[in-house]
Amino acid sequence: MRFYVTLAAALLCGCSAPPADQPKTDPTTEASYGRAVQELASMGRQAEELLHNGKSDEVAAIVSNGQPLLDRLLAAPRPTLAAMEAVSDFDQLYGRLL
């Protein structure tokens, strides 16, 4: 008898409704996202100045170090305009290095 009660309880637990999906937060609304945009834009300006002064090795290091920020900004479902501009500027710098 105890077996049947345990079996029934297990079956009933399996019949429950799946948990409701929690709405995902928009990463662009977080303060850290805005700071990442500002940091990438600042790195881009610094790299631009260094490139203008012929210091391509230092620019390459900045571009390489900025890649994680760039990836984070683009991981958002709907990146902000400022993020897209910073990423685009960084991408253009990378192209000029090549």
C-alpha positions as a printed NumPy array, in Angstrom:
array([[  0.   ,   0.   ,   0.   ],
       [  2.769,   2.395,   0.905],
       [  4.338,   1.805,  -2.5  ],
       [  1.161,   2.932,  -4.255],
       [  0.904,   6.089,  -2.153],
       [  4.529,   6.969,  -2.946],
       [  3.967,   6.236,  -6.631],
       [  0.836,   8.387,  -6.716],
       [  2.628,  11.252,  -4.987],
       [  5.496,  11.045,  -7.467],
       [  3.115,  11.076, -10.417],
       [  1.178,  14.017,  -9.058],
       [  4.372,  16.016,  -8.532],
       [  5.236,  15.457, -12.167],
       [  1.896,  16.881, -13.261],
       [  2.391,  20.333, -11.821],
       [  2.594,  23.309, -14.133],
       [  6.086,  24.416, -15.145],
       [  7.391,  27.46 , -13.302],
       [  6.618,  30.723, -15.022],
       [  9.562,  32.203, -16.869],
       [ 10.939,  35.207, -15.099],
       [ 11.203,  38.177, -17.424],
       [ 14.835,  38.761, -18.262],
       [ 16.236,  42.079, -17.197],
       [ 17.499,  44.383, -19.902],
       [ 21.276,  44.691, -19.417],
       [ 21.278,  48.132, -21.037],
       [ 19.389,  49.545, -18.044],
       [ 22.122,  48.519, -15.595],
       [ 24.644,  51.13 , -14.487],
       [ 27.513,  48.768, -15.285],
       [ 26.434,  48.706, -18.933],
       [ 26.674,  52.498, -19.144],
       [ 30.09 ,  52.413, -17.495],
       [ 31.234,  49.783, -19.996],
       [ 30.1  ,  52.014, -22.875],
       [ 32.   ,  54.965, -21.42 ],
       [ 35.096,  52.852, -20.808],
       [ 35.109,  51.453, -24.35 ],
       [ 34.6  ,  54.931, -25.824],
       [ 37.443,  56.273, -23.687],
       [ 39.712,  53.421, -24.76 ],
       [ 38.798,  54.174, -28.366],
       [ 39.701,  57.842, -28.008],
       [ 42.992,  56.943, -26.362],
       [ 43.781,  54.412, -29.081],
       [ 42.884,  56.935, -31.779],
       [ 45.348,  59.433, -30.336],
       [ 48.072,  56.798, -30.062],
       [ 47.472,  55.704, -33.637],
       [ 47.751,  59.304, -34.767],
       [ 51.137,  59.432, -32.988],
       [ 52.315,  56.251, -34.732],
       [ 52.2  ,  53.973, -31.686],
       [ 50.451,  51.034, -33.324],
       [ 51.738,  48.451, -30.814],
       [ 50.046,  50.308, -27.965],
       [ 46.874,  50.658, -30.039],
       [ 46.897,  46.914, -30.673],
       [ 47.123,  46.292, -26.925],
       [ 44.182,  48.609, -26.234],
       [ 42.092,  47.006, -28.971],
       [ 42.901,  43.566, -27.593],
       [ 42.068,  44.616, -24.015],
       [ 38.8  ,  46.189, -25.143],
       [ 37.47 ,  43.023, -26.744],
       [ 35.734,  41.7  , -23.581],
       [ 33.911,  45.035, -23.175],
       [ 32.933,  44.999, -26.825],
       [ 31.571,  41.461, -26.491],
       [ 29.621,  42.396, -23.372],
       [ 28.033,  45.402, -25.023],
       [ 27.017,  43.437, -28.089],
       [ 25.581,  40.597, -25.992],
       [ 22.603,  42.775, -25.071],
       [ 19.477,  41.942, -27.083],
       [ 19.107,  45.606, -28.033],
       [ 22.401,  47.493, -27.563],
       [ 22.116,  51.223, -27.052],
       [ 23.102,  53.703, -29.748],
       [ 26.077,  54.838, -27.659],
       [ 27.239,  51.227, -27.329],
       [ 26.925,  50.643, -31.066],
       [ 28.889,  53.828, -31.784],
       [ 31.678,  52.834, -29.38 ],
       [ 31.817,  49.339, -30.869],
       [ 31.84 ,  50.74 , -34.397],
       [ 34.667,  53.145, -33.584],
       [ 36.639,  50.303, -32.025],
       [ 36.027,  48.116, -35.053],
       [ 37.191,  50.903, -37.348],
       [ 40.407,  51.252, -35.31 ],
       [ 41.01 ,  47.546, -35.616],
       [ 40.548,  47.753, -39.372],
       [ 43.017,  50.623, -39.62 ],
       [ 45.581,  48.59 , -37.692],
       [ 45.397,  45.867, -40.293]])
